[in-house]
Amino acid sequence: MLNKYICIHAHFYQPPRENPWTQEIEIQESAEPYKNWNKRVTEECYSPNASARILDKDSRIKKIINNYSRMSFNFGPTLLSWLESQSPETYQAILEADKESQRLFEGHGSALAQPYNHMIMPLANSADKLTQIIWGIEDFKLRFKRNPVGVWLPEAAVDIETLDLLAGEGVRFTILAPSQAKKIRSGENSSWVSVTEDSLDTTRPYKIQLPSGREFSVFFYDKNVSHQVAFENLLSNGDRFFNSLTSRFSTDTGKPELVHAATDGESYGHHHKFGEMTLAYVLDRLQNHESYSLTNYSKFLVDHPTAWEVEIIENTSWSCAHGIERWRSDCGCHTGGQEDWSQAWRKPLRDSLDGLRDCFNEKFQKYLDPLLKDPWSARNDYIHLLQSNRDFKKFFENHGVTDLNEEQKINVLKWMEIQRHAMLMYTSCGWFFNDISGIETEQVLRYASFALELFSQLDETSLEGPFVENLGQAKSNIPKWKNGNFIYKKMVESNRVSVNHIFSCGLLAYLLGRDETAVSVGSCEVENIRAEKISLGKSELYYGRGDVIKSIFMEKISMAFFALHEGDGDFKIFVTSSLTNVKEVQDRISNLFRREGYEKTRDSLKETLGQPNYPGRAVFHNFFDKLADDIGGSFWSENDGLNRKLLSSQKKFLLLHNRMDTPLPSNALSLSRLLLFEQWKEILDSPGNSRKQIQHMLKFSDGQSLDNLEFKSVYHEKINQAIIRIKKSPRNIENLHSLNFLLGLLDTLPMKVNLWTAQNEMFDIINSLFQEMQNNKLEGDKNAGDWVEEMEKTLNYLNISPEASC
């Protein structure tokens, strides 16, 4: 039996980046060429690790493995929530990896839980610690369909109270840095021995006897391998990584030992390009090794129960040499900036937020005591209203003192959102970096701002003024940003998203001819728009009513609106939720428009309702992108005759010049993008003389690039359809012909296409069937021989090694 075990843990996490008012991520220019950092890191790391390539000597794909299934990992709940909606294939691969790890490791899943929003636990109050733990566990149970055995602590920041609370919720272990161990002993009757990060034996788990009488286990990761992965470019070579791990074992062959590394998961592909491939190579090499066994923490803990005890150094972490000072003082830990920069802004930022949180908590208790049996128990249970299977009725039945009316329920939910955002404002990234002006700190201030806005709807106490004044003590290192007070007013307060902005988006969709009964704008719905229209020459006035539905609060907000249009495609939109004399104002404005026209009406609306509402593109980019697609699609569907006429006319030009092989005359229309696109679709649908068709298409494209999203999208769609047919009938050679025709087109096209998904899909088919067909060919089956010949073409197009089928 092997006694040498290896486990690699990766902590996958991105800070929550959603705009609190829309619950969507805005465009982040620093993440270019992607729209935001979540998307960028997903493409560079999270997705590649779900389908990591192992290459042969000719750099062709030999194996594709899901790294998550063979390692230990945790994903932050807020990141998993984003992946679920924005990258569902990656999300499902992560969930499937935990199931596969249970098959590989005798029922022990590799996924670990995490406190909900990456709060530094030792700096949290007891109530927040418990809520963060419960929310993290409940989120884990919903996604992975099992109870978590282990948990990753944000920044590995630890104190005894947190461990005791974890143990009380059924969690058995966590992972810490070796520098966080203080002293150890081999049993209750043994003497304590002080240890350092260099003298601690990290190849065994340790147990802690907690004040409650509970027991908790700790694994201390190997600092040398972990440091090499993160900072010494170990991921540049798979053999070096393998040797670094295996060299950490002792020479005692009879002693069970676990060599394990713990790093940021983003090391594998994002921080170190192709790091996921190096990881895949090592995991695959270890999978069936004669001297070493892959394992995970849960399995090792069952097979080798803890005997040694440890005392930890409280209020420490893995990323701050000064304990947990990085998140509350100018300790010297930072990530760059100028040599003379200070992080003294950290303390006043935390002090300001602490004061705000304490005020929220006092009012929370006061207002909800008459409505809920136990407001704090209800807060712990609120996680279930943040999940897809939420049940408002059950929540209020479980926690309400009596049957609450609709207004009381709305207010309860607003208090719960205040509490949620009061925890989000402690997300660790807000303190981690160089300056208070960074986007991470701006984000935690936005959470505070959103909570303050909700609070102002429920209580007359002015909290925002004192809070912002206190932020003035947090000085920026960059002169133009001055201090936290200035940053809050410039970047946070001025960029709040009002219900007017949300309604204006939905109204704009209505005015542009969208006929949906409800339009999604961020996390809200705009519906029930009723409008009157008055035309005066080329000018138009629209006025009426509509509703904004905030589902998280079960709240409907009635809106009144006016919209002016001067025939130039630009709408001046004025909306309000506070008009008490709507009919009177509508009558006055409509009469004024009839008498005085556009400009006088616009000026009067400005005096009555303020400046027009212009929803920002960066904030609502998802909405505007979808609106643009809908309008473009509906234009051609509604003008099919024009579409056909344009195509017919331009096809005549194309036919003439294809035959004469001459350029287009200067007085003729050049070929439109629409015609090129139609030609492209025709080529994809007909395998005939496609190469000559492509040559003609390129010749008369008049400089228009085919290497764009529109052309690639339809190509990928055709590839996907071909692969679906192959999956249904994998032995049908005609299906392979169709796929190879499409793949072969790339030889003649100035188009760079990512075949990642096609490689993943076809790899499974090749791996399961190729060897069988190869054997049938050797036995004289001609059809199998033809199939193998065609599949070898597919292998070549997709850069897959023939070894993949072995």
Secondary structure, 3 states (H helix, E strand, C coil): CCCEEEEEEEEECCCCCCCCCCCCCCCCHHHCCCCCHHHHHHHHHHHHHHCEEEECCCCCEEEEECHHHHCEEEECHHHHHHHHHHCHHHHHHHHHHHHHHHHHCCCCCCEEECCCCCECHHHCCHHHHHHHHHHHHHHHHHHHCCCCCEECCHHHCECHHHHHHHHHCCCCEEEECHHHEEEEECCCCCCCEECCCCCCCCCCCEEEECCCCCEEEEEECCHHHHHHHHHCCHHHCHHHHHHHHHCCCCCCCCCCEEEEEEEEHHHECCCECCHHHHHHHHHHHHHCCCCCEECCHHHHHHHCCCCCEEEECCCECCCCCCCCHHHCCCCCCCCCCCCCCCCCCHHHHHHHHHHHHHHHHHHHHHHHCCCECCHHHHHHHHHHHCCCCCCHHHHHHHHECCCCCHHHHHHHHHHHHHHHHHHHCCECHHHHCCCCCCHHHHHHHHHHHHHHHHHHHHCCCCCHHHHHHHHCCCECCCHHHCEHHHHHHHHHHHHCCCHHHHHHHHHHHHHCCCCCCEEEECCEEEEEEEEEEEEECCEEEEEEEEEEEEHHHCEEEEEEEEEEECCCCCEEEEEECCCCCHHHHHHHHHHHHHHHCHHHHHHHHHHHHCCCCCCCCCCCHHHHHHHHHHHHHHHHHHCHHHHHHHHHHHHHHHHHHHHHCCCCCCCCCCCCHHHHHHHHHHHHHCCCCHHHHHHHHHHCCCCCCCCCHHHHHHHHHHHHHHHHHHHHCCCCHHHHHHHHHHHHHHHHCCCCCCCHHHHHHHHHHHHHHHHHHHHHHHCCCHHHHHHHHHHHHHHHHCCECHHHHC
